Amino acid sequence: MMWNPILIWSLKAGLLLSLLYGVYFFLFRNNTQFHLKRVLLLSVLVAALLWPVIKFSASEKPVSNTQVFQKLDESLISPVAEIVPKSIEASEALVTETSSVNSTSNIIWRVYLTGVAISLLVFFSELAKLTYWRLTGTELRDLGKNVISHPSVKYPFSFWKWIFIPESVDYSESEWTVIQEHENLHLNQKHTVDILCAALAQCALWYHPAIYLFQKGLKTNHEALADSAVLKSTNFGRYTEILLALSLRTSSVTLGHSFALISSLSKRLKVMKLKKTSKRSSYASLISFAVLVLVIASQTVSYGQRQSNNESQVLKISDLWVASGGQGNQPHYGKEIVEKSGKSPDTWVRLGPHHLTFPVVFLDKHQVLIDNFYFSLKSENENAGQEVGLYINMNSEKKLVFDNVFQRFEPAPNKSELNIELTVEDRLAMFELAKTWVKENVHQVYPDYPMPSEMQFVTNKYLVIRPYTFNPADTIRSKKDVVVANAITREAQPVGGLDRFLKNVVTDVIRTESLKKEDLPDKIEFKFQVSRSGYISQLSLESKVKQNRHEDDVYALLRQLHDNIIAVSNLYSWDPSLEKGKEVSSWVTIEIPKSLL
């Protein structure tokens, strides 16, 4: 469903319009450089409408510049997921909460749509009325080629390229000269285009007060432009008399420029008396405006980047093998792609049934569910001094790839997990996002990066998220933290023994029929660091791959082994090395026998 992005966009656009128009009003309310003010007003409108949909990139992942408004997203997105909780009470509470959120979201959406529909109806009815007056009115060629009189018109006003006047009113020559000059200025400078753009924006932001203040400010500046042009050829006193004589209490059209309304007349007269603003003063205000706008922009972007850098790192698996082949016949890692492209997806997942590791970009509603799940677990483990990481997979069934490992050997270490069932629409939308991400970021670095078919992707209908914990104090931060081999009194070992670990690593590894064991490296060695808490990092392939026609198949198999080493290590952990009876971080090299493949 697309309604959440549309509604959230309107909220963000309204807030941005408030901020930007507030800055403009503070700096330029008494400025008489009316052409400059018009440009600024139109820039404010365009920026407010487009800023929420422009994407900016941080070093860790693509970050929307509007993440500063992330709470708006969370409050309006309906959860569509199944959480496997630790108790029946938690499950019942989740169902109740989900139903409540769904109901509230639907009500908000219907109210918003109703407002948009009514606003559009008013807009088009006004256009229809003006078109009717133009078609049924009388052209007064003696007054001008664009002058239309109509019995329904109560006062002179301009719209598009016509000047409308009442049918039964005769103006003196001096009055008509002033009216025509004033209204032609509106027409020649295309002020109607500004009004129409603002009116369409008002249809989308109908509930936000800022758009009405903006429309009023835009029209006030239009009138100031026309008044200043007329005053160059007309005495101020005479012009004031004509405005007062022809002023009306209300306007019958909102899309046109009324010659004189009592409600705005005093403000117009005050603006006419303002001392002309110097260019120097205007430039100073313009620089201040630009600085404040840049501050607002940088804050929204940098806040989103901080959110990404501080909160999303644990949610990613950035060291997964993501492609085969490459420069120098070396494998590509997710980390390499991130470093070379400067961007990262939300996560890398393994797509069944061919075990292709592929970047995935979450839909907003799923990201909110994952974030909430993560922060809930994080708060539960803070007192124990444990950090939480998430292992994320995308499967055709509601289970992790290694669920069969749990069943054969040991139960899963964590009872809580998040299962998100993806609709067909969700999967198709995620596939398009993933293809776009690969095209924009990966193919620029590795043109031969393999793309799964739509069928391969859509087959995987579940996002399965399982947490694990680790002690941040035990994280390897530099090479100085790693104890060299000759100082170790006991080498690191996987829990349950190396034989069991290797058997789990080769579980579900698929070797193509054309790939023979003799095509594999003589030694399949991987090297990595094991921290004091038993978690691995810096995983790399040590073996060399022979250059032959099966090279890509070899890399595909090695990629599966790489992924499985990470997954099994995360699920089972390692017993760290000992140095004089003390647990320490160390390098470990393992060799996977070809006989197991």
Secondary structure, 3 states (H helix, E strand, C coil): CCHHHHHHHHHHHHHHHHHHHHHHHHHHCCCCCHHHHHHHHHHHHHHHHHHHHCEEECCCCEEECCHHHHHHHHHHCCCCCEEECCCHHHHHHHHHHHHHHHHHHHHHHHHHHHHHHHHHHHHHHHHHHHHHHHHHCEECCCCCCCEEEECCCCCCEEECCEEEEECCCCCCHHHHHHHHHHHHHHHHCCHHHHHHHHHHHHHHCCCCHHHHHHHHHHHHHHHHHHHHHHCCCCCHHHHHHHHHHHCECCCCCCCCEECCEHHHHHHHHHHHHCCCCCHHHHHHHHHHHHHHHHHHHHHHHHHHHHHHHHHCHHHCCCCCEEECCCHHHCCEEHHHHHHHHCCCCCEEEEECCCCEEEEECCCHHHHHHHHHHHHHHHHHHHCCCCEEEEEEEEECCCCCCCHHHHHHCCCCCCCCEEEEECCHHHHHHHHHHHHHHHHHHHCCCCCCCCCCCHHHHHCCCEEEEEEEEECHHHCCCCHHHEECHHHCCECCEECCCHHHHHHHHCCCCCCCCCCCHHHCCCCEEEEEEECCCCCEEEEEECCCCCCCCCHHHHHHHHHHHHHHHHHHHHHHCEECEEECCEEEEEEEEEEECHHHC
